[in-house]
Amino acid sequence: MILLLAAAAAAPSPGPLRTFQDWTVGCDNGRACHATSLMPEDGDWDEPLMLSVKRDAGPAAMPVVTASTNGGKVAALVVDGRKMPFRLGEEDEGEVVGGADAVAAIAGLRAANRVSFQDEAGRALGSVSLRGLSAALLYMDDAQKRVGTVTALARPGAQPASAVPPAPPLPVVRVAIVPGAMAITIPPARITKLRKDNGCTIERPSELDSADVYPLDANRSLLLLSCGAGAYNLSSVPFIVARQGTTIAIAPAQFDFKPAWSEAGLPMLVNGDWVPDEGKLVSFAKGRGIGDCGAGSDYVWDGDRFRLVERIQMDECRGSLDFITTWRAKTTR
């Protein structure tokens, strides 16, 4: 319990991403790792092909290989003209190979330069570069402290699986929203003044000029005030509106992990939204219009500030829609 409380109190520190030629890899604070392929610079962005390797931390965790494309269901992986002898199961993210088959599949992929995807009729769907896969797997092995053990994918050794440490505990965040509470009404004149005081005017169509209020509890609400728009990103400032007798106080919301586009002292969400059923404040900043790079953050309200519970990233704008999780937290009520 003491360790969990200490983990919850620590400021979030999302893991970094590393790129090795045509692969990007990253791990989160629970040491769950994810490596994914990248499209060539001149690739067909309308029909992206993605291959990924995911693995949780701990001695018993097995890797999962996932293949996906917008061009059809992947039925087989082909290396050096031969179909890999593994059945692909269907999941939401794509077609997967797991368990011992995934270990064998990864060994075959590491020995090749490219892998082709085929559909159920044997038609080619395209191919994915494997340059950098071995380096990405070694990064995963090192982050999960598997190097030199029988569980390593890139640099195995004689040490037993028991030498691999367990996954560290994830922080636990208490969600403090009160279901059924009513949003505080803010006079239009107050919104106008708030815009003027914070420089939040939008020179775009009126539908982007929004001030949405959501209840947190009986005496506090969240205000998302639009504060700038581009071709594919809408910025908004989150404020906490609090009842103080017969008046209301409005102040910028506090975060344990400040949104990336925040100005000094003023938090700024990109494409922010409130999800009432989950009690989450979400944002997703696109690096460009097709959404193949950028970062997304999910927060929950703990009664004092918004706490980061999930962070996903993709630093390379190279056709991959397979964003990598770099931070996680559990929630409780």
C-alpha positions in Angstrom: 0.0 0.0 0.0 2.8 2.4 0.8 4.4 1.7 -2.6 1.1 2.3 -4.3 0.6 5.6 -2.5 4.2 6.7 -3.3 3.7 5.8 -7.0 0.4 7.7 -7.1 2.0 10.8 -5.6 4.9 10.9 -8.0 4.7 13.2 -11.0 4.0 11.3 -14.3 7.1 10.7 -16.4 6.0 9.2 -19.8 8.6 7.0 -21.4 10.6 8.1 -24.4 10.3 6.8 -27.9 13.3 5.6 -29.9 13.5 5.1 -33.7 15.7 2.5 -35.3 15.6 2.9 -39.1 12.1 1.7 -40.0 10.9 0.9 -36.5 9.8 3.0 -33.5 9.7 1.5 -30.0 8.7 2.7 -26.5 7.8 1.4 -23.0 5.5 2.8 -20.3 5.9 3.1 -16.6 4.8 -0.5 -16.1 7.6 -1.6 -18.5 5.1 -2.8 -21.1 6.8 -2.3 -24.4 5.6 -1.8 -28.0 7.6 -1.7 -31.2 5.9 -0.8 -34.5 6.9 -0.5 -38.1 7.0 2.8 -40.1 6.0 3.4 -43.7 8.6 4.6 -46.2 8.8 8.4 -46.7 7.1 8.1 -50.1 4.6 5.5 -48.9 0.9 5.2 -49.8 -0.7 6.9 -46.7 -4.2 5.9 -47.8 -3.4 2.2 -47.3 -1.0 2.0 -44.4 0.5 -1.4 -43.4 1.6 -1.9 -39.8 3.4 -4.6 -38.0 4.0 -4.5 -34.3 5.5 -6.4 -31.4 4.1 -5.9 -27.9 5.1 -7.4 -24.7 4.2 -6.9 -21.0 6.8 -6.9 -18.3 7.6 -9.9 -16.0 9.1 -13.4 -16.5 5.9 -15.1 -17.8 4.9 -12.4 -20.3 4.9 -13.5 -24.0 5.2 -11.3 -27.0 2.3 -10.6 -29.4 2.8 -9.9 -33.1 0.1 -7.9 -34.8 -0.4 -7.2 -38.5 -2.9 -4.7 -39.9 -3.8 -2.8 -43.0 -6.7 -0.7 -44.3 -6.6 -2.7 -47.5 -8.0 -6.0 -46.2 -7.7 -8.8 -43.6 -4.1 -10.1 -43.3 -4.2 -13.9 -43.6 -0.5 -14.7 -43.9 2.9 -13.3 -43.4 5.4 -14.1 -46.2 9.2 -14.0 -45.8 11.6 -14.9 -48.6 8.7 -16.2 -50.7 7.5 -18.5 -48.1 4.4 -18.2 -45.8 5.3 -18.3 -42.2 3.7 -21.4 -40.6 1.6 -19.5 -38.1 -2.1 -19.0 -37.9 -3.2 -15.4 -37.4 -6.1 -14.8 -35.0 -8.4 -11.8 -35.4 -8.6 -9.0 -32.8 -9.7 -5.4 -32.8 -6.2 -4.1 -33.6 -5.7 -6.5 -36.5 -4.5 -10.1 -37.0 -2.3 -11.5 -34.2 0.2 -14.2 -33.5 0.8 -14.9 -29.8 2.6 -17.1 -27.3 5.3 -19.5 -28.5 4.2 -19.0 -32.1 5.0 -15.3 -31.7 8.5 -16.1 -30.4 9.2 -18.3 -33.4 7.6 -15.7 -35.8 9.9 -13.0 -34.4 13.0 -15.1 -34.9 12.0 -15.6 -38.6 11.3 -11.9 -39.0 14.7 -10.9 -37.5 16.4 -13.0 -40.2 14.7 -11.1 -43.1 14.7 -7.6 -44.5 11.0 -7.4 -45.4 7.8 -9.2 -44.7 4.8 -9.3 -47.1 1.2 -9.4 -46.2 -1.3 -11.7 -48.0 -5.1 -11.9 -47.8 -7.1 -15.1 -47.6 -7.1 -15.4 -51.4 -3.3 -15.2 -51.5 -3.3 -11.7 -53.0 -0.4 -9.4 -51.9 -1.4 -6.5 -49.7 2.0 -4.9 -49.6 5.2 -5.3 -47.5 6.8 -3.9 -44.4 10.5 -3.1 -43.9 12.1 -5.1 -41.0 15.2 -2.8 -40.9 15.6 -1.8 -37.3 13.4 -4.5 -35.8 16.3 -6.3 -34.1 17.5 -3.0 -32.5 13.9 -2.2 -31.4 13.6 -5.7 -29.8 16.9 -5.3 -28.0 15.6 -2.0 -26.6 12.6 -3.8 -25.3 14.7 -6.6 -23.8 16.9 -4.1 -22.1 14.0 -2.0 -20.7 12.3 -5.2 -19.3 15.7 -6.5 -18.0 15.6 -9.6 -20.1 19.0 -9.4 -21.8 20.9 -12.6 -21.1 17.8 -14.6 -20.0 16.0 -17.3 -21.9 13.1 -14.9 -22.3 15.0 -12.3 -24.4 14.0 -11.8 -28.1 17.1 -10.2 -29.4 19.9 -11.2 -27.0 19.0 -14.3 -25.1 21.3 -16.1 -22.6 21.4 -18.9 -20.1 19.8 -17.1 -17.2 16.4 -18.5 -16.2 13.1 -16.6 -16.6 13.0 -16.1 -12.9 15.9 -13.6 -13.3 13.4 -11.2 -15.0 11.9 -8.8 -12.5 8.1 -8.4 -12.2 6.3 -5.4 -13.6 6.4 -2.4 -11.3 3.1 -1.3 -9.7 1.1 1.2 -11.6 0.0 4.4 -9.8 -3.6 4.5 -8.6 -5.7 7.6 -9.0 -9.0 8.2 -7.2 -11.7 9.6 -9.5 -13.6 12.3 -7.5 -16.4 13.3 -9.8 -20.0 13.1 -8.4 -22.5 11.5 -10.8 -25.7 13.5 -11.2 -24.2 16.9 -10.3 -25.4 19.9 -12.2 -23.1 22.1 -14.2 -22.6 25.7 -12.9 -24.2 28.4 -15.2 -21.7 31.0 -16.3 -23.1 34.4 -17.4 -22.2 35.2 -21.1 -20.6 38.5 -20.0 -18.2 36.5 -17.7 -17.2 34.3 -20.7 -16.5 37.4 -22.8 -14.3 38.8 -20.1 -12.5 35.5 -19.6 -11.8 35.4 -23.3 -10.4 39.0 -23.3 -8.3 38.4 -20.2 -6.7 35.3 -21.6 -6.4 36.2 -25.2 -8.9 33.4 -26.3 -10.4 34.9 -29.4 -10.9 32.8 -32.5 -10.8 34.2 -36.0 -12.6 31.1 -37.4 -16.2 30.1 -38.0 -18.5 30.7 -35.0 -19.1 26.9 -34.4 -15.5 26.7 -33.2 -16.1 29.5 -30.7 -17.3 27.4 -27.8 -17.5 27.5 -24.0 -18.7 24.1 -22.7 -19.3 23.5 -19.0 -19.4 20.0 -17.4 -20.2 19.2 -13.7 -17.5 17.7 -11.5 -19.3 17.8 -8.2 -22.0 19.9 -6.5 -19.8 23.0 -6.2 -17.3 22.7 -9.1 -17.5 22.4 -12.9 -15.1 22.1 -15.7 -15.1 24.9 -18.4 -13.5 24.2 -21.8 -13.0 27.5 -23.4 -11.9 27.4 -27.1 -8.7 29.4 -27.6 -7.4 29.0 -31.1 -7.9 26.8 -34.1 -5.8 25.5 -37.0 -6.5 23.3 -40.0 -6.9 20.1 -37.9 -6.3 21.1 -34.2 -8.7 23.1 -31.9 -7.1 24.4 -28.7 -9.0 25.1 -25.5 -8.2 26.2 -22.0 -9.6 24.2 -19.2 -10.9 26.2 -16.2 -12.3 25.1 -12.9 -15.5 27.0 -12.0 -16.3 27.0 -8.2 -19.3 28.3 -6.3 -18.3 30.7 -3.5 -21.6 31.7 -1.8 -23.6 33.7 -4.3 -20.6 34.2 -6.7 -18.4 32.0 -8.8 -14.7 31.8 -9.0 -12.9 30.8 -12.3 -9.3 29.7 -12.4 -7.1 27.6 -14.8 -7.3 23.9 -14.0 -4.3 22.3 -12.4 -2.6 19.2 -13.9 0.0 16.8 -12.6 1.3 16.6 -16.2 0.8 19.8 -18.0 -0.6 19.5 -21.6 2.2 19.8 -24.1 1.0 23.0 -25.8 0.5 24.9 -22.6 1.7 28.4 -22.3 3.4 29.6 -19.1 0.8 29.4 -16.3 -2.1 28.6 -18.7 -2.9 24.9 -19.6 -3.9 24.3 -23.2 -5.6 21.2 -24.5 -5.6 20.3 -28.2 -8.8 18.7 -29.5 -9.9 18.4 -25.9 -13.1 16.8 -24.8 -14.9 15.6 -21.6 -16.2 12.0 -21.6 -18.9 12.0 -18.9 -19.4 8.2 -18.8 -15.8 7.6 -18.0 -15.1 10.8 -16.1 -12.2 11.6 -18.4 -10.7 14.7 -19.9 -9.1 13.7 -23.2 -7.0 15.4 -25.7 -5.2 14.4 -29.0 -2.8 16.8 -30.7 -2.3 15.8 -34.3 1.2 16.3 -35.8 -0.5 16.6 -39.2 -3.9 16.2 -40.8 -3.9 12.4 -41.4 -3.2 11.8 -37.7 -0.2 9.5 -38.1 1.8 11.4 -35.5 1.2 13.4 -32.4 0.2 12.6 -28.8 -2.9 11.9 -26.8 -3.4 12.3 -23.0 -6.3 11.1 -20.8 -6.9 12.7 -17.4 -9.2 12.2 -14.5 -10.3 14.6 -11.8 -9.1 13.7 -8.3 -10.9 16.5 -6.4 -7.9 18.9 -6.7 -6.4 18.6 -10.1 -6.5 16.5 -13.3 -4.2 13.5 -13.1 -2.7 11.7 -16.1 -4.0 8.1 -16.5 -2.9 7.4 -20.1 -0.4 8.9 -22.6 0.0 7.7 -26.2 2.6 9.0 -28.7 3.9 8.7 -32.2 6.9 11.0 -32.9 7.5 9.8 -36.5 5.1 11.1 -39.2 5.5 8.0 -41.4 2.1 6.5 -41.9 1.8 4.5 -38.7 -1.5 4.8 -36.8 -0.2 2.4 -34.2 0.4 4.8 -31.4 2.6 3.7 -28.5 1.5 3.9 -24.8 4.1 5.7 -22.7 2.2 6.1 -19.4 -0.6 4.3 -17.6 -2.4 4.6 -14.2 -5.2 2.7 -12.7 -8.3 4.4 -11.5 -10.6 3.9 -8.5 -13.7 5.6 -7.1 
